[in-house]
Amino acid sequence: MASQLPTVPRVTFTILEPISLFAGWIAPLMSPEYFVSNQLPSSALPHPSLAEPSAYPLRPHETILAMQVSNCYLLLGLLGIFILNTTTELKVVRAYLWALWLGDIGHVGVTMWCMGWEAVRDVGNWNAVVWGNIAATVVLFSIRTAYFAGLFGERNPRSARAARGGSASRGRGKGRGKGKTN
């Protein structure tokens, strides 16, 4: 059903977003210390040296949390691939994208809240993890918003009309084609 999406959302949600989610899966696996220590820019930490992955060894519960977040990224990536490439229902695709749209709000909101307003405004001190948590998510959120607003147009208007509950083909509704007049 991803083929029914306009080009920009289709490429974004079926190729670019899964790649970014798989990167989010791999990063904590390769270095949980880096992943945990870089959730905030150094300017948001009480001691900037805490941004160094070797600043302190992770406690077991911190490692578990990093690995669980990694697993969530993998799950989201797989769900995206499976849902967008197997369903024949545009309603399912839209519901999936709405869930991600709401998740984007929480993801960015929590990150900004934990960073504090000063660190959010200090974009020059953001690290790669913060850029991913905020900027990449805002880009995906914006593309989802534009898709829902119809700014990309409809690749297959007939399928889109059917997904919204309208008749997919005119002239086949109740009372038509059976000798009845309206």
FIKEKE-449279 format. One line per 5 residues: number of its first residue (from 1); their letters; for each residue x, y, z of N, C-alpha, C, CB. Coordinates in Angstrom, 3 decimals, decimal comma. Each point is the difference from the previous one (the first is absolute). Glycine has a CB too. Layout:
BEGIN
NUM> A> X:Y:Z:X:Y:Z:X:Y:Z:X:Y:Z | ...
//
This chain:
BEGIN
1> MASQL> 0,815:-1,192:0,000:-0,815:1,192:0,000:0,859:1,256:0,000:-1,786:-1,258:1,193 | 3,044:1,126:-0,857:0,866:1,171:-0,031:0,049:0,595:-1,396:1,358:-0,956:1,866 | -1,593:0,144:-2,876:-0,001:0,500:-1,375:-1,122:1,012:-0,222:0,981:-2,174:-0,764 | -1,984:2,206:1,634:-1,104:0,941:-0,118:0,346:1,372:0,578:-1,573:-1,927:0,115 | 2,682:2,008:0,612:0,409:1,277:0,581:0,667:0,864:-1,065:0,289:-1,086:2,262
6> PTVPR> -0,423:2,409:-2,144:0,759:0,882:-0,884:1,512:-0,232:0,185:-1,873:1,720:0,093 | 2,669:-1,308:-1,056:1,428:-0,331:-0,038:0,763:0,399:1,259:-0,130:0,263:-2,439 | 0,015:0,980:2,886:0,790:0,448:1,161:-0,341:-0,797:1,260:0,105:2,293:-1,004 | -1,383:-2,427:1,372:-0,292:-0,823:1,174:0,400:-1,467:-0,189:-1,875:1,551:0,516 | 1,693:-2,083:-1,720:0,350:-1,403:-0,234:1,498:-0,233:0,223:-1,896:-0,189:-1,653
11> VTFTI> 2,736:1,014:1,067:1,452:-0,153:0,176:0,392:0,254:1,450:0,375:0,708:-2,384 | -0,974:0,302:2,995:0,327:0,323:1,393:-0,367:-1,138:0,945:-0,351:2,415:-0,516 | -0,878:-2,898:0,421:-0,488:-0,969:0,983:0,404:-1,441:-0,288:-1,888:1,520:0,364 | 2,206:-1,834:-1,617:0,360:-1,391:-0,309:1,502:-0,221:-0,140:-2,182:-0,208:-1,131 | 2,949:1,284:0,978:1,452:-0,157:-0,159:0,761:0,773:1,074:-0,320:-0,300:-2,469
16> LEPIS> 0,142:1,617:2,497:0,814:0,843:0,886:-0,298:-0,230:1,482:0,076:1,688:-1,817 | -1,353:-1,730:2,169:-0,332:-0,199:1,419:0,458:-1,366:0,514:-1,965:1,512:-0,303 | 1,738:-2,611:-0,432:0,534:-1,278:0,501:1,528:0,005:0,147:-1,940:-1,133:-1,082 | 2,636:1,795:0,169:1,463:0,087:0,128:0,372:0,737:1,280:0,248:-0,022:-2,507 | -0,941:1,138:2,785:0,311:0,759:1,219:-0,340:-0,812:1,251:-0,429:2,152:-1,237
21> LFAGW> -0,654:-2,935:1,178:-0,367:-0,826:1,149:1,013:-1,131:0,210:-2,425:0,551:-0,400 | 2,933:-1,112:-0,673:1,021:-1,041:0,146:1,297:0,593:0,545:-1,037:-1,290:-1,896 | 1,343:2,540:1,545:1,162:0,675:0,592:-0,227:0,189:1,500:0,484:1,187:-2,192 | -1,722:-0,821:2,571:-0,336:0,124:1,416:0,061:-1,322:0,734:-1,430:1,914:-0,582 | 1,236:-3,008:-0,130:0,113:-1,337:0,580:1,466:-0,369:0,214:-2,153:-0,673:-1,119
26> IAPLM> 2,991:0,965:0,142:1,406:-0,408:0,049:0,811:0,826:0,990:-0,193:-0,717:-2,368 | -0,055:2,022:2,449:0,821:0,883:0,843:0,102:-0,474:1,451:-0,670:1,875:-1,478 | -0,434:-2,172:2,160:0,119:-0,463:1,384:0,656:-1,381:0,109:-2,028:1,344:0,539 | 1,858:-2,167:-1,560:0,642:-1,317:0,039:1,515:0,118:-0,086:-2,033:-0,996:-1,053 | 2,492:1,912:0,201:1,440:0,174:-0,189:0,651:0,669:1,200:-0,379:0,146:-2,453
31> SPEYF> -0,292:0,858:3,000:0,573:0,714:1,139:-1,112:0,567:0,877:2,050:0,563:-1,358 | -2,534:-1,362:2,305:-1,038:0,519:0,895:0,472:1,248:0,749:-0,891:-2,327:0,252 | 2,179:2,370:0,076:0,541:1,158:0,727:-0,143:1,276:-0,820:1,621:-1,507:1,177 | -1,247:1,441:-2,462:-0,127:1,170:-0,873:-1,464:0,402:-0,120:2,061:-0,692:-1,280 | -2,922:-0,285:1,042:-1,422:0,265:-0,188:-0,595:0,689:1,224:-0,155:-1,992:-1,514
36> VSNQL> 0,450:1,476:2,695:-0,562:0,568:1,226:0,601:1,374:0,282:-0,355:-2,315:0,911 | 1,669:2,439:-1,033:0,646:1,257:0,386:-0,294:1,135:-0,966:1,783:-1,333:1,063 | -2,276:1,035:-2,250:-0,264:1,046:-0,986:-1,482:0,292:-0,209:2,093:-0,675:-1,096 | -2,940:0,234:2,005:-1,417:0,340:-0,113:-0,232:1,490:0,205:-0,586:-2,287:0,805 | 1,488:2,927:-0,116:-0,057:1,448:0,211:1,295:0,619:-0,499:-1,530:-0,273:2,001
41> PSSAL> 1,480:1,493:-2,516:1,247:0,672:-0,355:0,772:0,349:1,270:-1,051:0,927:-2,109 | 2,334:-0,762:1,982:0,829:0,279:1,183:-0,466:1,264:0,722:1,942:-1,118:-1,128 | -2,505:2,081:0,391:-0,451:1,246:0,635:-1,198:-0,231:0,928:0,830:1,262:-2,000 | -1,511:-2,392:1,891:-1,164:-0,285:0,850:0,373:-0,845:1,211:-1,454:0,135:-2,017 | 2,707:-0,526:2,114:0,437:-0,863:1,103:0,572:0,833:1,141:0,476:-1,851:-1,632
46> PHPSL> -0,607:1,375:2,863:0,566:0,745:1,125:1,526:0,067:-0,087:-1,948:-0,709:1,414 | 2,548:-0,308:-2,008:1,449:-0,036:-0,213:0,234:-0,446:-1,431:0,487:-0,514:2,456 | -0,009:1,422:-3,341:0,179:-0,341:-1,406:0,846:-1,252:-0,237:-0,223:2,404:-0,471 | 1,086:-2,749:1,396:0,821:-1,192:-0,176:-0,854:-1,277:-0,005:1,909:1,199:1,113 | -3,139:-1,114:-0,597:-0,887:-1,166:0,005:-0,429:-0,406:-1,412:-0,804:0,695:2,260
51> AEPSA> 1,045:0,184:-3,244:-0,354:-0,327:-1,374:0,980:-0,990:-0,612:-1,034:2,250:-0,228 | 2,181:-2,436:0,849:0,971:-0,968:-0,502:-0,453:-1,404:0,364:1,865:1,686:0,203 | -1,911:-2,596:-1,202:-0,460:-1,365:0,292:0,820:-0,704:1,075:-0,787:-0,118:-2,333 | 2,032:0,501:2,491:0,841:-0,655:1,008:-0,059:0,696:1,351:1,493:-0,749:-1,829 | -2,384:1,738:1,970:-0,063:0,770:1,242:-0,341:-0,883:1,190:-0,683:2,000:-1,312
56> YPLRP> -0,173:-2,951:1,110:-0,331:-0,950:1,065:-0,573:-1,251:-0,657:-0,446:1,869:1,692 | 0,689:-3,013:-1,096:-0,584:-1,227:-0,571:-1,504:-0,028:0,266:2,185:-1,244:0,331 | -2,914:0,721:-1,294:-1,450:-0,091:0,175:-0,342:-1,028:1,067:-0,344:0,667:-2,395 | -0,675:-0,345:3,137:-0,540:-0,972:0,948:-0,847:-0,994:-0,794:0,000:1,697:1,929 | -0,238:-2,877:-1,379:-0,791:-0,994:-0,744:-1,368:0,517:-0,450:1,174:-1,747:1,301
61> HETIL> -1,853:2,537:-0,461:-1,319:0,488:-0,403:0,095:1,004:-1,145:-0,807:-0,367:2,333 | 1,892:1,124:-2,419:0,178:0,927:-1,121:0,268:-0,774:-1,295:0,892:1,759:1,583 | -0,124:-2,813:-1,475:0,262:-0,837:-1,175:-1,285:-0,657:-0,480:2,346:-0,415:0,800 | -3,143:-0,082:0,141:-1,277:-0,616:-0,373:-0,894:1,015:-0,709:0,177:-1,581:1,957 | -0,265:2,791:-1,431:-0,831:1,024:-0,641:0,491:0,317:-1,407:-0,507:0,959:2,249
66> AMQVS> 1,818:-0,838:-2,428:0,550:0,270:-1,333:-0,336:-1,131:-0,964:1,861:1,325:1,038 | -1,750:-2,549:-0,568:-0,295:-1,153:-0,856:-1,500:-0,108:-0,295:1,999:-1,185:0,957 | -2,832:1,562:-0,001:-1,442:-0,027:-0,236:-0,406:1,081:-1,006:-0,359:-0,892:2,331 | 0,973:2,058:-2,249:-0,271:1,043:-0,991:0,457:-0,480:-1,373:0,253:1,812:1,755 | 0,896:-2,464:-1,791:0,495:-0,580:-1,247:-1,030:-0,969:-0,580:2,376:0,247:0,813
71> NCYLL> -2,919:-1,104:0,034:-1,008:-0,955:-0,439:-1,250:0,703:-0,525:0,882:-1,637:1,669 | -1,272:2,747:-1,041:-1,169:0,762:-0,480:0,258:0,579:-1,391:-0,605:0,561:2,379 | 1,822:-0,067:-2,616:0,332:0,497:-1,343:-0,090:-1,121:-1,021:1,502:1,742:1,002 | -0,999:-2,904:-0,669:-0,086:-1,142:-0,905:-1,461:-0,357:-0,263:2,216:-0,857:0,845 | -3,008:0,810:0,195:-1,418:-0,335:-0,134:-0,706:0,997:-0,913:0,027:-1,027:2,292
76> LGLLG> 0,202:2,321:-2,079:-0,644:1,013:-0,841:0,435:-0,129:-1,460:-0,112:1,535:1,980 | 1,396:-1,791:-2,192:0,484:-0,173:-1,368:-0,635:-1,185:-0,689:2,129:1,027:0,683 | -2,219:-2,144:0,025:-0,616:-1,201:-0,574:-1,494:0,189:-0,235:1,724:-1,390:1,150 | -2,406:2,026:-0,191:-1,429:0,272:-0,192:-0,231:0,858:-1,242:-0,354:-0,158:2,483 | 1,185:1,175:-2,647:-0,131:0,862:-1,173:0,174:-0,773:-1,289:0,835:1,898:1,347
81> IFILN> 0,198:-2,709:-1,404:0,242:-0,787:-1,213:-1,154:-0,962:-0,251:2,481:0,183:0,362 | -2,900:-0,896:0,664:-1,053:-0,997:-0,172:-1,350:0,638:-0,327:1,229:-1,484:1,581 | -1,613:2,502:-0,835:-1,305:0,624:-0,226:-0,055:0,682:-1,361:-0,253:0,332:2,467 | 1,271:0,466:-2,777:-0,051:0,777:-1,231:0,174:-0,854:-1,252:0,881:1,920:1,282 | -0,332:-3,108:-1,138:0,234:-0,833:-1,176:-0,913:-1,217:-0,089:2,331:0,763:0,079
86> TTTEL> -3,237:-0,941:0,883:-0,862:-1,173:-0,067:-1,483:0,322:-0,020:1,770:-1,210:1,168 | -2,183:2,295:-0,552:-1,427:0,276:0,043:-0,501:0,497:-1,348:0,190:0,524:2,434 | -1,431:-0,818:-2,715:-0,638:0,517:-1,208:-1,008:1,088:0,356:0,316:-2,224:-1,134 | -0,342:2,602:2,395:-0,959:0,981:0,494:0,685:1,329:0,307:-1,393:-1,858:0,941 | 0,995:2,901:-1,652:0,548:1,327:0,264:-0,382:0,476:1,396:-0,105:0,525:-2,447
91> KVVRA> -1,037:-0,990:2,973:-0,406:0,366:1,368:1,026:-0,498:1,020:-2,426:-0,083:-0,693 | 2,982:-1,093:0,476:1,012:-0,548:0,907:1,262:0,840:-0,067:-0,947:-2,312:-0,280 | 1,351:2,684:-0,924:1,187:0,841:-0,171:-0,194:1,330:0,720:0,488:-1,092:-2,221 | -1,639:1,703:2,028:-0,270:1,293:0,645:-0,024:-0,141:1,527:-1,319:0,720:-2,026 | 0,719:-1,780:2,536:-0,032:-0,215:1,453:1,411:-0,164:0,546:-2,263:-1,074:-0,196
96> YLWAL> 3,088:0,320:-0,505:1,399:-0,182:0,398:0,732:1,349:0,015:-0,018:-2,338:-0,974 | -0,191:3,148:-0,070:0,662:1,305:-0,064:-0,524:0,949:1,075:0,331:-0,324:-2,457 | -1,621:0,228:2,804:-0,537:0,816:1,098:0,657:-0,385:1,327:-2,195:0,220:-1,229 | 2,372:-1,506:1,447:0,654:-0,454:1,239:1,420:0,550:0,073:-1,400:-2,103:0,005 | 2,118:2,069:-1,117:1,364:0,547:-0,018:-0,018:1,515:0,198:0,723:-1,866:-1,526
101> WLGDI> -1,717:2,549:0,937:-0,126:1,445:0,133:-0,140:0,377:1,481:-1,074:0,141:-2,297 | 0,213:-0,875:2,999:-0,171:0,250:1,438:1,268:-0,345:0,769:-2,451:-0,465:-0,218 | 3,105:-0,623:-0,158:1,266:-0,376:0,634:1,074:1,039:-0,221:-0,601:-2,375:-0,302 | 0,608:3,007:-0,872:0,976:1,067:-0,277:-0,151:1,144:0,999:-0,018:-0,613:-2,442 | -1,222:0,971:2,735:-0,250:1,092:0,950:0,578:-0,355:1,363:-2,097:0,648:-1,245
106> GHVGV> 1,828:-1,841:1,718:0,539:-0,429:1,293:1,507:-0,088:-0,007:-2,083:-1,245:0,396 | 2,662:0,712:-1,470:1,453:-0,169:-0,091:0,716:1,349:0,097:-0,340:-2,054:-1,415 | -0,103:3,002:0,603:0,630:1,324:0,002:-0,316:0,740:1,299:-0,157:0,089:-2,515 | -1,085:-0,186:2,968:-0,397:0,703:1,222:0,791:-0,441:1,215:-2,254:0,235:-0,956 | 2,392:-1,538:1,138:0,753:-0,518:1,148:1,474:0,391:-0,097:-1,610:-1,926:0,185
111> TMWCM> 2,173:1,818:-1,387:1,411:0,363:-0,177:0,223:1,467:0,352:0,232:-1,742:-1,801 | -1,097:2,621:1,288:0,158:1,431:0,273:-0,229:0,312:1,478:-0,740:0,504:-2,342 | -0,241:-1,141:2,941:-0,280:0,226:1,414:1,209:-0,399:0,854:-2,462:-0,393:-0,419 | 3,043:-0,756:0,131:1,158:-0,459:0,777:1,239:0,859:-0,253:-0,930:-2,316:-0,079 | 1,050:2,849:-1,123:1,148:0,849:-0,319:-0,088:1,347:0,705:0,188:-1,138:-2,213
116> GWEAV> -1,369:1,685:2,327:-0,164:1,353:0,510:0,070:0,990:-1,143:0,995:-0,668:2,200 | -1,704:1,787:-2,033:-0,144:0,969:-1,088:1,339:0,567:-0,473:-2,236:0,565:0,914 | 3,138:-0,296:-0,010:1,298:0,573:-0,396:0,772:-0,949:-0,910:0,070:1,279:2,154 | -0,038:-2,555:-1,807:0,722:-0,980:-0,819:-0,707:-0,238:-1,335:0,849:-1,090:2,095 | -2,173:1,176:-2,107:-0,736:-0,154:-1,258:0,361:1,136:-0,949:-1,891:-1,165:1,204
121> RDVGN> 1,965:2,354:-0,676:0,347:1,170:-0,828:1,453:0,008:-0,433:-1,751:1,267:1,185 | 2,604:-1,943:-0,466:1,439:-0,019:-0,300:0,316:-1,096:-1,023:0,510:0,877:2,320 | -1,054:-0,717:-3,518:0,103:-1,017:-1,053:1,465:-0,286:-0,358:-2,234:0,742:-0,898 | 3,092:0,228:1,024:1,417:-0,186:-0,326:0,683:-1,048:0,855:0,046:2,346:-0,712 | -0,587:-2,635:1,885:0,598:-1,001:0,884:-0,706:-1,357:-0,049:0,699:1,870:1,462
126> WNAVV> -1,658:-2,021:-2,356:-0,658:-1,293:-0,125:0,972:-1,029:-0,551:-2,213:1,133:-0,349 | 2,099:-2,368:0,812:0,812:-1,087:-0,541:-0,863:-0,811:-0,980:1,425:-0,104:2,131 | -0,836:-0,929:-2,721:-0,703:-0,789:-1,015:-1,268:-0,655:0,551:2,196:-0,414:-1,112 | -2,153:-0,053:2,341:-1,168:-0,660:0,589:-1,134:1,010:0,190:1,505:-1,671:1,167 | -1,189:2,854:-0,695:-1,026:1,034:0,191:-0,571:0,437:-1,346:1,156:0,782:2,099
131> WGNIA> -0,299:-0,629:-3,098:-0,489:0,338:-1,342:-0,978:-1,057:-0,491:2,153:1,195:-0,499 | -1,849:-2,446:0,744:-0,913:-1,070:-0,394:-1,302:0,041:0,776:1,961:-1,383:-0,587 | -1,849:1,606:1,903:-1,187:0,015:0,851:-0,932:1,169:-0,299:1,344:-1,124:1,744 | -0,781:2,252:-2,133:-0,843:1,181:-0,239:-0,155:0,293:-1,487:0,743:0,928:2,192 | 0,338:-0,593:-2,867:-0,101:0,468:-1,383:-0,543:-1,074:-0,946:1,902:1,539:0,461
136> ATVVL> -1,358:-2,738:-0,399:-0,467:-1,062:-0,902:-1,466:-0,319:0,271:2,329:-0,957:-0,108 | -2,710:0,936:1,374:-1,387:-0,295:0,344:-0,930:1,116:-0,459:0,791:-1,330:1,965 | -0,355:2,583:-1,853:-0,822:1,120:-0,470:-0,177:-0,063:-1,519:0,815:1,414:1,927 | 0,219:-1,804:-2,648:-0,122:-0,150:-1,454:-1,032:-1,081:-0,336:2,408:0,729:-0,296 | -2,313:-1,881:0,958:-0,973:-1,075:-0,243:-1,411:0,440:0,377:1,795:-1,703:0,415
141> FSIRT> -1,923:2,383:0,714:-1,294:0,534:0,444:-0,563:0,958:-1,050:0,707:-0,236:2,417 | 0,143:1,092:-2,958:-0,436:0,981:-1,003:-0,473:-0,679:-1,278:1,609:1,652:0,957 | -0,905:-2,691:-1,381:-0,418:-0,727:-1,206:-1,324:-0,720:0,253:2,415:-0,296:-0,689 | -2,560:-0,287:1,880:-1,285:-0,639:0,330:-1,129:1,040:-0,002:1,210:-1,747:1,390 | -0,957:2,902:-0,778:-1,001:1,062:0,055:-0,379:0,450:-1,405:0,898:0,741:2,224
146> AYFAG> 0,094:-0,533:-3,074:-0,265:0,426:-1,374:-0,791:-1,069:-0,754:2,110:1,373:0,019 | -1,799:-2,642:0,225:-0,747:-1,085:-0,641:-1,464:0,027:0,438:2,098:-1,395:-0,102 | -2,324:1,507:1,419:-1,375:0,029:0,503:-0,767:1,223:-0,511:0,768:-1,234:2,038 | -0,050:2,332:-2,232:-0,632:1,222:-0,501:-0,233:-0,053:-1,509:1,089:1,264:1,855 | -0,591:-2,305:-2,509:-0,197:-0,149:-1,438:0,950:0,821:-0,845:-2,336:-0,456:0,495
151> LFGER> 3,424:0,945:0,094:0,927:0,862:-0,732:0,800:-0,731:-1,076:0,146:1,376:2,038 | -0,098:-2,694:-1,970:0,706:-0,774:-1,017:-0,947:-0,487:-1,093:1,656:-0,701:1,734 | -2,926:1,011:-1,597:-0,984:-0,502:-0,943:-0,299:-1,456:0,299:0,789:1,623:-1,743 | -1,564:-2,218:0,869:-0,344:-1,405:0,158:0,551:-0,764:-1,189:-2,089:0,568:1,317 | 2,861:-1,576:-1,050:0,564:-0,809:-1,087:-1,105:-0,773:-0,705:2,180:-0,200:1,244
156> NPRSA> -3,097:-0,357:-0,476:-1,097:-0,763:-0,569:-1,283:0,520:0,631:1,461:-2,063:-0,392 | -2,076:3,107:-0,205:-1,188:0,609:0,613:-1,119:-0,998:0,244:0,606:2,113:-1,116 | -0,800:-3,086:0,248:-1,068:-0,972:0,176:0,230:-0,802:1,271:-0,323:-0,131:-2,489 | 1,555:-0,344:2,712:0,302:-0,764:1,216:-0,121:0,879:1,234:1,530:-1,486:-1,311 | -1,116:2,723:1,191:-0,080:0,906:1,141:-1,452:0,272:0,366:2,179:1,045:-0,671
161> RAARG> -3,029:-0,862:-0,343:-1,423:0,237:0,260:-0,617:-1,209:0,700:-0,139:1,511:-2,020 | 0,500:-2,706:1,572:-0,520:-1,218:0,627:0,471:-0,120:1,438:-0,044:-1,115:-2,229 | 1,290:1,513:2,496:0,548:-0,094:1,356:-0,706:0,948:0,960:2,200:-0,651:-0,973 | -2,720:1,766:0,439:-0,712:0,948:0,849:-1,463:-0,394:0,172:1,559:1,799:-0,755 | -1,945:-2,906:0,142:-1,364:-0,470:0,185:-0,911:0,286:-1,168:0,341:0,317:2,381
166> GSASR> 0,163:0,354:-3,417:-0,807:0,260:-1,181:0,014:-1,190:-0,920:0,477:2,423:0,189 | -1,282:-2,356:-1,202:-0,053:-1,096:-0,967:1,233:0,050:-0,871:-2,514:0,024:0,007 | 3,151:-1,179:-0,206:1,220:-0,066:-0,804:-0,307:0,153:-1,473:1,037:-1,463:1,717 | -2,217:1,135:-2,127:-0,363:0,169:-1,408:-1,424:0,532:-0,074:1,559:-1,877:-0,713 | -1,757:2,863:-0,111:-1,319:0,629:-0,100:-0,957:-0,920:-0,746:1,054:2,291:0,034
171> GRGKG> -2,319:-2,170:0,308:-1,009:-0,743:-0,710:-0,270:-1,386:0,562:0,659:1,272:-1,968 | 0,007:-1,648:3,035:-0,223:-1,325:0,571:-0,618:0,057:1,385:1,913:-0,814:-1,325 | -2,383:1,954:1,707:-0,561:0,133:1,339:-1,388:-0,603:0,091:1,343:2,058:0,316 | -1,907:-1,962:0,860:-1,321:-0,557:0,265:-1,029:0,650:-0,915:0,638:-0,455:2,394 | -1,409:-0,373:-3,066:-1,080:0,511:-0,828:0,411:0,386:-1,402:-1,015:0,777:2,055
176> RGKGK> 2,264:-0,887:-2,384:0,440:0,366:-1,342:0,213:-1,251:-0,824:1,075:2,090:0,872 | -1,346:-1,988:-2,142:0,275:-1,103:-0,898:-1,029:-1,122:0,089:2,386:0,578:0,194 | -3,485:-0,367:0,515:-1,012:-1,046:0,123:-1,360:0,511:-0,477:1,267:-1,002:1,936 | -1,231:1,964:-2,780:-1,254:0,512:-0,548:-0,679:1,004:0,892:-0,252:-2,123:-1,154 | 0,792:2,441:2,302:-0,611:0,978:0,895:0,495:1,383:-0,361:-0,182:-1,705:1,839
181> TN> -0,633:2,681:-1,618:0,411:1,385:-0,224:0,086:0,687:1,343:-1,072:0,060:-2,291 | 1,925:0,935:2,340:0,178:0,745:1,247:-0,745:1,295:-0,044:2,211:-1,036:0,318
//
